[in-house]
């Protein structure tokens, strides 16, 4: 969700004049390996790596809530999971602002 509205991958949305946006990102663990805090992060193309607040078991879900980001018109944000070795994995979610 972005500012409370559900969006789809590849969407282009309008931003507030402030350029700040609140993002909730839901991620599902589709494997039999448990994700542990400090070992897996939500990576954002703006350089932020958001750590897991708790372990996510096999086939479990997590929602990273109320991530506040500053963004400029025409800029895109990309989210993907990353492990502690810097290797990205899983689905890539991208959206842009106008």
VENFENDA-V286510 format. One record per backbone hydrogen bond with DSSP energy under -1.0 kcal/mol. CO is the residue of the C=O (numbers start at 1). NH is the residue of the N-H. E is the energy in kcal/mol with one decimal. If there is no record, write none. Layout:
co = (CO | CO)
nh = (NH | NH)
e = (E | E)
This chain:
co = (1 | 2 | 5 | 8 | 11 | 13 | 16 | 19 | 21 | 22 | 23 | 25 | 27 | 31 | 35 | 36 | 36 | 39 | 40 | 41 | 42 | 43 | 44 | 48 | 50 | 56 | 57 | 60 | 62 | 64 | 67 | 69 | 72 | 75 | 77 | 78 | 79 | 80 | 81 | 82 | 83 | 87 | 89 | 93 | 94 | 95 | 96 | 97)
nh = (24 | 5 | 2 | 11 | 96 | 98 | 19 | 71 | 69 | 3 | 67 | 64 | 62 | 59 | 56 | 39 | 40 | 84 | 52 | 82 | 50 | 80 | 47 | 44 | 42 | 35 | 60 | 29 | 27 | 25 | 23 | 21 | 75 | 97 | 95 | 45 | 93 | 43 | 89 | 41 | 86 | 83 | 81 | 79 | 10 | 77 | 13 | 74)
e = (-2.8 | -2.1 | -2.7 | -2.0 | -2.4 | -2.2 | -1.6 | -2.9 | -2.7 | -3.5 | -2.9 | -3.0 | -2.4 | -1.1 | -2.4 | -2.3 | -1.1 | -1.7 | -1.2 | -2.4 | -3.2 | -2.1 | -2.1 | -2.7 | -2.8 | -2.9 | -2.5 | -3.4 | -3.1 | -2.4 | -2.8 | -2.4 | -2.2 | -1.9 | -2.1 | -2.0 | -2.5 | -3.3 | -2.3 | -3.1 | -2.3 | -2.2 | -1.0 | -3.1 | -3.5 | -3.2 | -2.7 | -2.5)
